[in-house]
Amino acid sequence: MLDQSFSVSNFRKIYDLDRKNKGSIEKEYFPDAYKIRLKIYLLKKVVRSLLKRHKLNKVTSLYFDNKKENLNNHIDKRKEQLSNEINSKLEGIVNLVDVKGYALPLVKSTFKVGGKDIYSIGKSVETIFVSRQIQYTLNSIFNVKVNNRELIVSRLSSLIQDASPKYIVRADVEKFYESIKHKNLLDILHSSPKLSVTARRVITQLIRSYATISGDDVGLPRGVGISAYLSEIYMGSIDQEISTLKDINYYERYVDDIIAVFSPTKLYNTADYLSHITNIIEKRDLKLNNKTKEINLLNYPNKSFEYLGYLFEVKGKNYNIKLSRNRKLRLTDRIDESFQQYFKDKAKTPKKAHESILSRIRFLTGNTRLYNSKSKAFVGVYFSNKFLTETSDLEELDVYLITKINLLKDEKLKNRLSKLSFKKGFQEQVFRKFTIRELSNITKAWKNG
């Protein structure tokens, strides 16, 4: 039986996993434990230095053995002290949350993203451990599948290359997070005999808090990690039913973006594909939006469609993968916003404005690793668009960038910026390093940073 309790042992697993993934829980919320760990690190450093000296015959074997034993004893004592400190702090957290009336403190943010309300459960250490424990529980019980964007695009591009007859349905669920019915979701959760009373209670309370704040009995709070798991659970039966439709060759969903590839056995079946998917969606009180598109590659071999940031162009047996309209627009917007911020700042802080725009364009035209993100992902003009089969969109972005650079009067800055290129950054996989502070400053100029 899965242990779902808010206990020291479960929270310790979360703590240790966060450290393994180079998270910030210890440094931010367990300062005394962090200090002890630094002392352990320094002691180990002394041991390594001692070993190096011994190998160079700078100390005798007797001195080395005695000193090493003494240092290791100190390290063991510090490790025990560290473990006790962590467990003591975790025990205090457990005492706060493992009570019947505990609820995640949901609040509505003062800002919106993409015109949609954003919510938060705060950044207290208690909410971090409770929400992660709930997420782990939901993932274990319901086998929540976190789809890999790159894998989907890779498989889809392989399918497009295959010249066999195809009929594709590209669909979006309308207002996905805002349309999930609370009753339907709670029925799914409460029908599971494996979900503990405690986990069920906290989730139910979170949904009720959202209903109170939003004034509606549908929807999940955007911005709260648990919502992503709940939405996947809600969509689970939909995915299963669509995957078993007649003639379906490939089906995938990335959040609310659906792609279904059919290999028709009879031409008259094609008219039913979208209606079947629509019926399955509507049975769960959801609906598809007006972006839904049917791509008939049987009778019309020259077609195009967008999915997950890419434009797929099919021309008979040939195909191209380019940037989607929205992704290209987002990049031009970021160029615009970078220059707008420069012109705004250069009068008061010319040196800072100079360095900031240079950092922003270097970021846009290059590649880097996001050490401050959970995934520590590689991102950039190549890593975020690696399935492009041609660079015409990147060349257009370069031309657009040059037009903006030509508006500058600072010749030194113009010269430095002119050396930066989207196409070059993609083809040569140009890698650039940025500190967490630099990344934070870079995104400040962008509305959807």
Secondary structure, 3 states (H helix, E strand, C coil): CCCCCCCHHHHHHHHHHHHHCCCCHHHHHCHHHHHHHHHHHHHHHHHHHHHHHHHCCCCCHHHHHHHHHHHHHHHHHHHHHHHHHHHHHHHHHHHHHCCCCCCCCCEEEEEEECCEEEEECCCCHHHHHHHHHHHHHHHHHHCCCCCCHHHHHHHHHHHHHCCCCCEEEEEEECCHHHHCEHHHHHHHHHCCCCCCHHHHHHHHHHHHHHHHHHCCCECCCCCCHHHHHHHHHHHHHHHHHHHCCCCEEEEEEECCEEEEEECCCCHHHHHHHHHHHHHHHHHCCCCECCCCEEEECCCCCEEEEEECCEEEEEECCEEEEEECHHHHHHHHHHHHHHHHHHHHHCCCCHHHHHHHHHHHHHHHHCEEECCCCCCCCEEECCCCCCCCCCCHHHHHHHHHHHHHHCCCCCHHHHHHHHCCCHHHHHHCCCECCCCHHHHHHHHCCCCCC
